[in-house]
Amino acid sequence: MQRWRLIAFISACLLAAAVGTATADTTAFSDRKETGSRLDFSKIVQGHSGDEVRHQLTMHQRWGRKHLRNRNNFIDFAFNTDDDSQYDRALRIDYDPNGGLRGEMSVWDSGEVVGEVSLVRKNRRTIEAIFPMEMLGENVGTYEWIVGSLYHAPGYGPCGILS
């Protein structure tokens, strides 16, 4: 995995994070208002049925694609699909230069793109990521996940640059 991606992901998780283990049902997690940022999570609903996986994120404030135009603003998921402590897949939700939002699943270590994830805006505070279970790998039954967001208000850049 590229160093900047790892650093950005860890930073994002420190700002706002929720963790869960997925099974064949639906689970909801509430998150208190910690940062006041546009991408501060309020509620996360996770579930799957058959081959379809869904992660629905609701923020405390209204937000739109313009809040992800800054390349340093994004929502990241990491998935661990086996018994080790290493992440296996990453899902990034960010701004699509062609307009709208994009969700892209990739292999954690190499960054190789596995596929595009469907994104559905439920309302001005909620987005849902939908993808087939096979994007997480072969024969995945249960998996652990973590999600974080990183948001810089207009006029503010990244917190710092590590080299």
C-alpha positions in Angstrom: 0.0 0.0 0.0 1.2 3.5 -0.8 2.6 5.3 2.3 0.4 8.4 1.8 -2.7 6.2 1.7 -1.8 4.4 4.9 -1.0 7.7 6.7 -4.2 9.3 5.4 -6.3 6.3 6.5 -4.8 6.2 10.0 -5.4 9.9 10.3 -9.0 9.5 9.2 -9.6 6.8 11.7 -8.3 8.9 14.5 -10.7 11.7 13.7 -13.9 9.6 13.4 -14.1 5.9 13.6 -16.5 3.0 14.2 -15.7 -0.7 14.2 -17.9 -3.7 13.7 -18.0 -7.4 12.8 -20.3 -8.3 10.0 -22.6 -11.3 10.1 -25.7 -12.2 8.1 -28.0 -9.6 9.7 -28.2 -5.8 10.2 -26.5 -4.0 13.0 -26.6 -0.3 13.8 -24.0 1.8 15.6 -24.5 5.3 17.0 -21.6 7.7 17.2 -21.6 10.9 19.3 -20.8 14.3 17.8 -17.0 14.6 18.3 -15.6 16.9 15.7 -18.4 19.1 14.3 -17.1 18.4 10.8 -19.3 17.7 7.8 -18.2 14.1 7.7 -18.6 13.3 11.5 -20.6 10.1 11.7 -23.9 10.0 13.6 -25.1 6.5 12.8 -23.7 3.5 10.9 -25.9 0.6 9.7 -24.2 -2.5 8.4 -25.7 -5.6 7.1 -25.8 -8.2 4.4 -28.1 -10.7 2.9 -26.9 -13.4 0.6 -24.2 -11.9 -1.6 -25.0 -8.2 -1.1 -23.2 -6.2 1.6 -24.5 -2.8 2.7 -22.9 -0.1 4.8 -25.0 3.0 5.4 -23.4 6.1 6.9 -25.3 9.0 8.4 -23.5 12.2 9.3 -24.5 14.7 12.0 -24.7 17.5 9.4 -25.9 17.8 5.8 -23.1 17.2 3.3 -22.8 16.9 -0.4 -20.3 15.9 -3.1 -18.8 19.4 -3.0 -17.5 18.6 0.5 -15.3 15.8 -1.0 -13.9 18.0 -3.9 -10.7 18.6 -1.9 -8.6 15.5 -2.7 -7.8 15.4 1.1 -11.4 14.8 2.0 -12.8 11.2 1.8 -14.4 8.3 3.6 -12.4 5.1 4.0 -13.3 1.6 5.1 -10.8 -1.1 5.9 -11.8 -4.8 5.9 -10.1 -7.7 7.6 -11.5 -11.0 6.1 -9.4 -13.6 7.8 -8.0 -14.5 11.2 -4.9 -12.3 11.1 -4.7 -8.7 12.2 -3.9 -7.3 8.8 -6.5 -5.5 6.6 -7.2 -7.2 3.3 -9.5 -4.7 1.4 -10.0 -0.9 1.4 -13.0 1.0 0.2 -12.6 4.7 -0.5 -15.6 7.1 -1.1 -14.5 10.3 -2.7 -15.3 12.9 -5.3 -15.6 11.8 -8.9 -14.0 14.4 -11.3 -16.8 13.7 -13.7 -19.3 14.8 -11.1 -20.9 12.9 -8.2 -19.3 10.5 -5.9 -17.4 7.3 -6.5 -16.7 4.2 -4.4 -13.7 2.1 -5.2 -12.7 -1.2 -3.5 -9.1 -2.2 -3.7 -6.6 -4.7 -2.3 -5.1 -3.3 0.9 -1.4 -4.1 0.2 -1.1 -3.4 -3.5 -3.8 -0.9 -4.1 -5.1 -3.0 -7.0 -8.6 -2.0 -7.8 -11.1 -4.8 -7.3 -14.2 -3.0 -8.5 -16.5 0.0 -8.3 -19.0 0.1 -5.4 -22.5 1.3 -5.8 -23.3 4.5 -3.8 -26.9 5.6 -3.0 -27.6 9.0 -1.4 -30.6 8.4 0.9 -30.8 12.0 1.9 -28.5 15.0 2.5 -26.9 13.3 5.6 -26.8 9.7 4.5 -25.0 7.6 1.9 -25.1 3.8 1.4 -22.3 1.7 -0.1 -23.5 -1.5 -1.7 -21.3 -4.2 -3.1 -21.2 -8.0 -3.7 -19.5 -10.0 -0.9 -17.0 -11.4 -3.5 -15.3 -8.0 -3.6 -14.0 -8.9 -0.1 -12.3 -12.0 -1.4 -13.1 -15.7 -1.9 -15.0 -17.7 0.7 -15.4 -14.8 3.1 -18.0 -15.6 5.8 -17.5 -13.0 8.5 -15.2 -10.0 8.4 -14.2 -7.1 10.6 -14.3 -3.5 9.4 -13.4 0.0 10.4 -14.5 3.3 8.9 -13.2 6.8 9.2 -13.5 10.1 7.4 -11.2 13.0 6.8 -12.6 16.5 6.1 -10.8 19.9 5.7 -13.1 22.9 5.5 -12.7 25.2 2.5 -9.5 27.2 2.8 -7.7 24.6 4.9 -5.3 22.1 3.5 -3.9 18.9 4.9 -2.8 18.8 8.6 0.8 18.2 7.6 2.9 16.3 5.2 5.1 13.4 6.2 8.0 12.2 4.1 
